Amino acid sequence: MKEKDVRALFLEYFAGKGHKVYDSMPLVPDDPTLLFTNAGMVQFKDIFTGRIPIPSPNIATSAQTCIRAGGKHNDLENVGYTARHHTLFEMLGNFSFGAYFKKEAIAYAWEFVTEVLGFDKSVLYVTIHESDEEAFELWSKHIDTARIKRMGNKDNFWQMGDVGPCGPCSEIFVDQGAEFFNGPEDYFGGDGDRFLEIWNLVFMQFERDKEGNLKPLPKPSIDTGMGLERVVALLEGKHSNFDSSLFMPLIAKVEEITRQTYIYESGASFRVIADHARSVAFLLAQGVNFDKEGRGYVLRRILRRAIRHGYLLGLREPFVYQVVGCVCENMGAHYRYLLEKQQVVMQQCKAEELRFFETIENGMNLFNKELEKLKDEKPNQLFSGEVAFKLYDTYGFPLDLTQDMLRENGFGVDVDSFEICMKAQKEQAKANWKGSGDSVKEGDFKLLLSEFGVNEFVGYEKTEAQSRILALLDANLQRVESIKKDEMGFILLDRTPFYPESGGPVGDKGVLMHNNDKIAEILDTKKYFGLNISQVKAV
C-alpha cells in the first residue's frame, strides 16, 4: 500500500464521517512562536485557544507537512542514523472542536486502523493516561484489557504550554515482532523499537491556570496525529521508514548519481540525502530562500549537510538538485505546486550547491587538519571555536555541520569561543558602518543627489521590490564599479523597501537577489542627506 493511498484513504474516511478536509498549511506558519509548522494541529491552534470562532462544520481532517529541523523541535542530528527520524514528515489528523469526544475518537481510530488499513488486531496495543478511567472503559470494548497500558504524565498527558488547553492522550502501538526486536527494552512500555507508536489521540478536556489547577473545558476537543511515514513502512512490512516506497526511489536516484549500491548497514549518507532533498524541495517550492539567518539558515544547513554526505560518497559537483527533482515528481500528484515549480526549485538548489562546492574542499582540508591535531591531544578536548568560525565565515560551513562532523568522531566544539568570534565580527561590521557614516562629508552625497535625486522608499506598502542599482560604494563610501565576494560596501537603489534608521527604529536587513540568486546581504540601512543607503556584503 503506497503513501498516496494511505493519505487518500485517511482523508476519504474522515470526509465520509462529515469532517471538512483542509489542505496542508504552509511550512512557514503565521505564528511568531514557531520556526516551522511542526504538527498537524498548528493550523487549528487559534480555534483550540478560542482566538477565532469555531468553524462550521466543527470537525476537520488534514494531511499536514511538518518540518522538525530547527528551534525546539530539532531532529536533524538523528536523521539518517535512525529508522524513524526525518526533517520533513506528514502528519495525518482528525480534529473535533467541541463536537465529539473520546468515544467517537477511539471508535474512529480503531475502525480505520483495523478495517480500512487492515492491521491485524492481535498486533495492536494501546496506552492511556493512568487516571483516565473513561478511556480505559471505551478501549476495553475494542481491545483486550491486557493490551491496554496506563502511563504517567510524561508519556500520556499533552499540553499546549504551561497554561492553557491540555488533557490526557491515548496512543496506538503496533507490535513489529519478537523475532525482529528482542533486546532488553523491547517490551510494551519499554524504550525498544519492537512496539512502534503510530497514532496519538489527544483528549483536550482541561484548561490549566497559572497556579497549575485544571479546570474542565466547556467543550472538550479532539486533536490526533498519525505519522504517514511510519504507517506506510509497517504496511509494506519494512522495519525502517527509509526502506518504504516513500524513500527508496530517492535512494535509488542517489545510487544512480554515485554509481554505488545502497547497503542499509553502511548507507547513512544515502538516507541523509534522500531525507534532506524532501525538505529542500518543499521549502524552496514554498518560497523559503537560502540565508544566514532564520528559516533560510535552516534550509542552507539542511542542504549543506546533504552535500557533505554526497562528498563522503565521492561527489564533487552539484547533485542534490537531481534528487530534489525526483521528490517533485514523486510527490507532485498530491502537492501540485512541486511540479509547477520543479524547474525553478532545481535551479535554485543547484546554484546554492555550486556556491558551497567552491569552498568545501578547502574547508574539509582545514577541518581534517584541525581534527588530526585534536586526536593527538588529550581526550575530551574541544575543537577550536576559532577554526569553527573560520569554517563558517570563510568556507560556508554552518556551525551545526561542523558539530555534526565532529560528533561522528566523538568530539565537540568550543562554542563559547565561536560565539566570541561571531560577536567580534558583528561589532566590527557595525564599527565600519558607523565610522564610514560619521566621517562622510555632505559633498560626497551631493554628487549622488545631483546625479540621481532622492531614491524612492516603498517599504510602507511592501517588503519586496524590483529595483535598479544606481551606485555602489566601497567600505569608505567611494564610488566603485563592483563589490567582490565577501567584501563590505554600500548600495544606492532607485526604489527600496528597506526602512532606514534615522533616530527611530533600527535599519532594515534583507537580501539582494538577481535572477533567483542571492548576490548580497543587506546588513543595515540608514539615511544620509535624504538618501536611503544600505550596507551590503557581497556573496
N, C-alpha and C positions, 0 to 999 in steps of 0.2 A: 504494500500500500504506500503510494508515494506521497511526498509532502503536500502537493497541491490538493490531493484527495482528502487528506486529514483536515486541512484547513477548511475546505469546502464543506465537508461533512459536518464539522463543528458549527459553522455559521448557518448552514441549512437546518440543522437540528434545532437550534435555538430560535431561528426565524419562524420555524414551524410551531414553536411554543409561544409565539406572539412578541418575541424580542425584536427591537429595531436593530438592524445591522449598521454599525458605524465603521467608516473607513479608518485605517490606521492613521493616527495623528502624526504630525511631523516629528522627526527625531530631535529637533530643537524646539522645546516647549516654550509656551508663553508663560514662563514661571521663573522668576529670578532666583529661586532656591534650588533649581536643578540645572546641571550642566547639559544633560541629555534626558530624553524620555527613557525611564528605566523600568517601567512597569505598565501593565495594561490599564490600571486604574487612574493613571495620571490625567487622561483627558476627561475623567469624570470627578476629579478631585474637588472642584468648586461646587459640584452638586452634592457630594457627600458632606462637605463642610457647611452647606447652606448659603454660600455666597451667591449662587444663582438658583432660580426656581427649578423644581423638579420637572423634567420634560414629560411629554406625552407621546408615546407610551412611556411608563416609568420602569421599563425593563429594557436592557440593552445587551448586545454582544459585539465582540470585535476580535480581530486578529491583529495584534499590535507589534510592530517592530520596536525593539529596545536596544539601547547601547549601554554597556557597562564597561567603560574603559577610562574613567576619569572621575574625580570627585570622590564622594563617599562610597559609591559602588564601583570598584575598580578590580576587574578580574584579569587584567592584561598579562601580568607575570605568569599566571597559571595556564594561559591559552597555549595549546599545542602539547602540553605536558600532562594533561588530564583528559579523561574521556568526555567530560561534560561542560567545561568552561568555554565560553565564547564571548567575543566582543560585541557581536550583534546576534540577537536571537529573536524569535517570535513567541509572543505570549497570547494564547487563546483564553478568552474570558467571557463570563456571563455576569451581569450586574442587575441588582434589584434596588431601586430607590424607594424603599418603603412598601413595595408591592407584595412580594413573597419572602419567606424566611427559611429557616433551617429545613423544615420538612420537604419543601419543594426543591431546594438546592441540593440536598442529599439524594433525593429521588432522581432528579435530572442527571446528576453526576453518575450514579450507579447505572442508570439506563444507557447513557451514552457510552460509558466505558465497556459495559458488558454486551449490550445488544447492537450498538452501532459500530464500535471499534472491534468488538468480538474478543476482548480479553477473557481468558478462562477465569471463572470466579475463584478457582482454587489457588490462584497465584496472587490474589488481591488481599491487601491488608490496609487497615485504617488507623490513624491516630486521632485522638480528641484531647481537648484540654481536661486536665484532671478533675475539674469541678463541673464539667458540662454534662449533667445527667440527661438533659433533653437530647443532646446529640447522641449519647450512648443508646438511649431507647429507640431513637429513629434509625440508627445504623443497625441495631440488632434485628430489625425487620428485613434487612437485606443481606447481612453477612454474619457468620458465626462469631459469637462474642469473644471466642478465644483469639480471634484475629483483630480485635479492637484494643488498642493500647492507649492508656492515659499518659499524657505528658504534661510537663510543667510550663510555666510562663515562657521560659527561654525558647522552647520549640513550638508551642501551640497557643500563643497569645500575640495578637497583632495590634499595633497602634501606629497612627499616622505621625505622632510626635509625642512630646512629654505631656501635652494636654490635647484634648480633642477626641474625635471618634476613635473607638478601639473595640476589641472584642476577641473572644476565643476563635480558634480556627481548627479545621479538620483536614488532614492530609491523606491522600490515597497513594499507596505504595504498590509496586509490582515486584514480586519475588523472581529474581533472574536465575535462581537455581543454585543449590549447594554444590553441584558438580562443576560450576564455573567459579564460584566465590565461596571459599571455605576457610577464610582467615579468622583470627580470634574476635574480630569486630563484626563479622558477617552474621549477625543475628538481628531480629526485628527490634529496632531501637538502638542498634549499635552504629558505629561510625564507618562500617564497611560499605562496599558497593553492591552487595547482594540485593538488598531491599532498596529499590530506587523510587523516590517520590516523583509522581507525575502531575499531581493536581492538588492545589491548596484552596480550600473553601474558607473564606473569612466571614465570620458572622459578626457584623458590625452592630453591636447592640448596646454599647455604653458610650458615655462621654466622660472623660477624665478631667477633673478640675485641677487648679493649681496646687491644691493640698493633696492630690492623689486619690481623691474619692471618685468612685464610679457611680454615675447616675444613668439609669436606663433611658435609652433614646425613645422618643415617642413613636418613631417609625424606623424600626430596625432594618438594616440593609444587608445586601449580599455583594461581595467582591471576590471573584475567583480568578485563578491563574493556572493554566496548563501549558507546560513547555512543549512546543511543537517538535523541536529537535529530538527531545527525549522520547516522545511518543512514536515518532517515525522510526527511530532506531530500534525500539522494542518490537514494534510491529513487523519490522524486517528481520528480526532475530539477531540484531547486532548488539554487541556489548560496548560499543563506543559510538557516539554520535557521528564521528568522522568517517565511520565505515558505512554510513547510510547513503541513500540516494541524494541527500542534500549536499553532501560534501565530496563524494567520490568523483563526480565529473570535474570538479575543480582540482582535485588532487591529480586526476588523470591529465589535466592540462599542464600541471607543473611537471609531471613525468615527461610529457611531450617536449616541453621547453628545455628541461635539463638533460633529457635523454638518459634518465636514470629510472630504475624501478623502485616504486614505493614499497617499503617494508615497515610494518607498523612499529615494531620494536625500536627502530632507529630512524623513524620518519617524522620526528617532531617538527623539523623545518618545513616539510610538506604541509603539515596540518596548520602551522602558523600562517603560511602564505595563503592557504585556502580560506581560513577564517578571516584574516585581515582584509583580503580582497573584497569580501562581502561588505564589511564596514566602509571601506573606501568607496565602493560603488554607490552605496545608499547615501552616504554623507555628501559626496560630490553632486550626486543627482538632486539632492535636496538643497543645494546652494551653499554648503559649507566650503570655505576656501582654506588652503594651507596657510598657516600663520605661525607666529612665535608666541601667541597668547591664546588663552581660552580654548574654544572648541576647535579652532583651526590648528592649534598646537597639538591637541589630542589626535586630530586627523593626521597631521605630519608624523607624529610619534608612531602611530599605527603603521603607516606606510613605510617608514624607515626601519621599523622592526622587521617588516616583511622583506624589505630589500636586504637587510643584513643576513636574514636566513637564506635568501637566494644566493648571497655572496658565499655563505658556507657551502652551498651546493655547487659552487664554481661559476656562477653567473656574474658577468662583468659589464652588462649593459641592461637597459630597461627591460623588464619582463612582467611586472605586476599588472601593467595595463592590459596585457593579454588575458590574464585571469579575471580581471575586472570585467572585461568584455564578455567572458563566459558567464559571469554572475548575472549580467544584464540579460543575456539570452535565456538563462535557466529560470530566472525569477520574474522576467518581464511579462509573463502571461497574466499574473495577478497584479504586479506593480508596473503598470503600463509606462510610467514615466522613465523607468530604467531603459526601456527600448527606445523611447523618444529621445533620450539624452545620451544614448550609448556612445556615440562617436565623440561628443564633446567631453564626456567624462573620461574616456580613454585618452584623449589628447591632454587633458589636464593632468592626469595621473602620469603619463609618460614624460611630460615637461618637468614635473616635480622629481621624478626618478632621475632624469638627466642631471639635474642640479646636484643631487646627492652623490651620484656616481662620479661626478667631477672631483669630489673630495674624499670619498670613502676609503680609497686605497691608502692615502697618506694618513688619514685618521686611524685606520686599523693598524698601520705600522707604528704610530705613536702609542696607541693603546697597548699593543703587544709588547713593545719595548718597556713601557712602564709596568706592565703585568709581570714580566720576567724579573724586573728589579724587586717587585713586591714578593714574589715567590722565594727569592733568595734571602729576604729579610726574615725577621722573627714572625711567628704565627700571629694571627689576629690583627695584623697591621691593616690600615685603611688605604685604599687607592687615593692618590693625591687629588685634593679638591682643585688645585691649580691646573693640573693636567686635565681633569674632567671638564673644567671651564674652558680650557683651550679646545678640547674636542667639541664642545658645544658652540663656542663663539667663532672658531676658525673653520672647523670641519663639518659643522651642522649635525653633530650627534646630540640629540636630546639627552638630558641627564638620565632619564628613565632607561634609555637604550644602553648607556654605559653601565648603569646599575644592573640591567638585565644580563649583559655580557659577563659582568663580574660575579653575579650570583651563580652562574654556571661553574665558576672556578672557586666558589666558596669565599669570596671577598666582598667587602662593602666599600662605599665611597665616603671620604671625609666631606660630608655635606656642608658642615659649617664653613670650611674653607671655600667651598664652591660658592656659597651664598655671599661671602665676603667679597669674592672676585666679581660676582654679579652686581652687588651693590656699588662697588667702586666704579664699574663700567657705567652704570646709570648716572652716578654723580658726575663722572667726567663728561658724559654727554650733555647733562644739564648745565655744567660749567661752560662747556664750549658754546652752547646756545646763549647763555646769559652773557658771557664775555663778548661774543660777536655782536649781540644786540646792544649792550651797553656802550661799546666803543664805536658803534656806527655813527656816521655823521649824516645830517639831513641831506647834504648834497649827493650822497651815494644813492639815495632813493629818489631824488628829484629827477634823475636821468630816467629811472624806471617809470615814474609818474608821467613825465613828459612824453615818453615813448608809448605807454600803454594805457595811462589813466588808471583810476581806481578799479580793481577787479571786483567781480560780482560775487556776493555771498548768497548761496541758495539753501543754506542749512536749516532755515526755519521750515522749509517745505519738504525737504528730502535729505536722506543720509548718503545718497549716492548721486553722482553727476558725471556726465560726459564732459570732459574739459580739454583745453588745449594748453600745452606748456608754453608760457610766454618767455620765461627766463629761468636759467639755472645759476646758482651761485655756490662757490665753494665754502669751506668752513669759515673763511674770513670775509664772506659776503662779497667776493669778487666774481664778476661775470665769467662763466665758463661755458664751453660747448657741451660738456658731458660730466657726469659724476661716475667714477669707476665703482665696480662691485665692492661692497663693504665700506665704502667711503661715505663720510657725512657731508651734508650740504644743505642747501635751501632751494625751494621751488616757488615760483610765482605762477599760479594758474589763472586762466581768463575768468573762470567761474568755479567756485569751490564750496563744498558742503561742510568744510572744517571750520568750526567755530574758534575764533582766536581769543587767547587770554588777553584781557585789556583792563585789568583791575577787578574782574569778576571771576567767573568760573575758570578752571584750568583749560588750557587749549586742547582741542580735539586731537585724537590719534586715529590712524587708519592705514589704509594701503592704497597704492597706486598700481592700477592694472593696465596692461596693454595686450590686446588680443588674447584675453583669458590668462595671461601670465602676469604674476606679480613682479614688478620691476623696482619697487621701492616701498619702504615702510615710512609712514608718516609718524614721527616721534613726538611732535609738538606743533602748535600753531600759535602765532602771535600777530599783533597788528602794529605796524610801524608807519606813521605818517599817512594813514589811510589805506595802506596796502596790507592785504591779508597774506602773510608769508608762512609757509610750513617748513619745518625742519625734516629732512629725509635722510634715510640710509639706503643706499642702492643695494639690491640683492641680485 
